[in-house]
Amino acid sequence: MKVFKRNQIKDIINEEIKMNRYSYDDLIFSSAISLSNVILKQNIKEVLIISGNNHNGDIGIALASALIKETSIKPILAHFNLSSRRLSEILDEKIEVIDDVRRLVEIIEANIYIVDCMFGYDLNENIYYPFNYLIDKINGSNCYVLSCDVPSGINSDNGCVDYATIKADETVVLQLIKPGYYLYPASSYTGKLFIDNIGISHQIINDTTTDIFVNYLREIKEMIPQRVKHSHKMNYGKVLLIAGSEGKIGASLLCGSSIMKTGAGYLTVLSYPEVTQVFNNKLVEALTETFDIYNIRYQMENNFDFSRYSLIVIGPGLGVNSTTEYLVRRVLETDLPVVIDADGLNYLKNNLDLLKREALTVITPHLGEFKRTFVYNREIIIDDLQRYTKSFSNLAIVLKGEHTLIAYRGEVTINTTGNNALAKAGSGDVLCGIISGFLAQKCDIESIVAAVYIHSLAADYWCINNSQYSLLATDLLAMIDRILKQLTNH
């Protein structure tokens, strides 16, 4: 599903008006109806609508008019430009309009239902008085807050927030999705997102190019690698997993189990003797090969044939040492697709030239690992991901976080599933395994996007009947079958 920045949104709206499908007033009215429909589901008698002197403010005025005409809910409108043309049109409709800040604070302290129409997607300045003062009072109250399109104070492009930013309980997204909803820290301010169609032409949306997307269920179902009749294990990929070391065997075992659970046909684990011994006992479906711990380099150069495999995965639990550094370099010198995770990522910062490969390379850093490898600026993180993946044309970056970002060849997909139950050791190893299991069967960006979605969806499924505190990485493994059965059940 396409995601748009604010300049694109302005162009879409202007094109819609230019094509005479809808006027500006039509779009304002339609947006007000979207808000009204949400409000009507609440058991309330009155609502405070705080409107700014902008597009969102016009929606707030139209909402007050719609509520007084069509419902029994009493609207109280806060507006600080009493000479507004739109405001003068509704003054005869017996709507209470207030521009006294002290009076508004008294109403807020009574915990009224609030609709935030102060600012919107096109915010390009700091929140000023009296709105910053009112926002502070609202956030300190027990009021339920519904925001119009974008909670006031959020930069809809990059997810940054103003010092005064509304903490909404729910946000009605007016058809066009903005990236800021899913980026930290704005994602902590939006509350529940409700996307509604306000009548903007699908043709205009389809004709507007973008390089940012969000994933959703119907698309994911089509991205999952398909199993076919009359096939055998070699049809589903041969994976070489180089992972594990003393004290970190669990990471490699979680990754290897996920690779097999998600459909890879064949798995070989190459590691230290203590690791392969555990695999021989715990994951008997995997083959194992052991490092020559006295001369790993000679073994890799002369006695090991990487060409036997279709995908190499390196890093989980492998340890931070010169051997890992050598192995990462050696693997990236092959012509095979490679997935690099965890300890394998530590050596990329000073060796970025190794990422200029013909074959697909996937790296899966969390934010700390990403900052150690690349220059990081939170305000332009999507721009940076696009720039890096254009510079390295076969590099896919999976930046793990609350809403994981998947970047490839200048396009960024924002993952929409998951919760904070995933913030626990081992969950990243499972993600690496799911990505690798899918890539072994279908080596393309869609497999990566689907894998991220399913990994996070497993945490959502877990939390239906269990606590967010209690999720273990092994629980994610147990959820994979349930999710794949549901998503692939025709």
Secondary structure as UniProt FT lines:
FT   STRAND          2..3
FT   HELIX           6..18
FT   TURN            19..20
FT   HELIX           24..39
FT   TURN            40..41
FT   STRAND          46..51
FT   HELIX           55..70
FT   STRAND          74..78
FT   TURN            82..83
FT   HELIX           85..90
FT   HELIX           91..93
FT   STRAND          96..98
FT   HELIX           101..109
FT   TURN            110..111
FT   STRAND          113..117
FT   TURN            121..122
FT   TURN            129..130
FT   HELIX           131..139
FT   STRAND          145..148
FT   TURN            152..153
FT   TURN            156..158
FT   STRAND          170..174
FT   HELIX           179..182
FT   TURN            184..185
FT   HELIX           186..188
FT   STRAND          192..196
FT   HELIX           202..207
FT   STRAND          212..214
FT   HELIX           217..223
FT   HELIX           233..236
FT   STRAND          238..242
FT   TURN            246..247
FT   HELIX           249..261
FT   TURN            262..263
FT   STRAND          266..271
FT   HELIX           273..282
FT   TURN            284..285
FT   STRAND          287..290
FT   TURN            293..294
FT   HELIX           296..302
FT   HELIX           306..308
FT   STRAND          311..314
FT   TURN            316..317
FT   HELIX           322..332
FT   STRAND          338..340
FT   HELIX           342..347
FT   TURN            349..350
FT   HELIX           352..355
FT   STRAND          361..363
FT   HELIX           367..373
FT   HELIX           378..380
FT   HELIX           381..391
FT   TURN            393..394
FT   STRAND          395..400
FT   TURN            402..403
FT   STRAND          405..408
FT   TURN            409..410
FT   STRAND          411..414
FT   HELIX           420..422
FT   TURN            425..426
FT   HELIX           427..441
FT   HELIX           445..465
FT   TURN            468..469
FT   HELIX           473..488
//
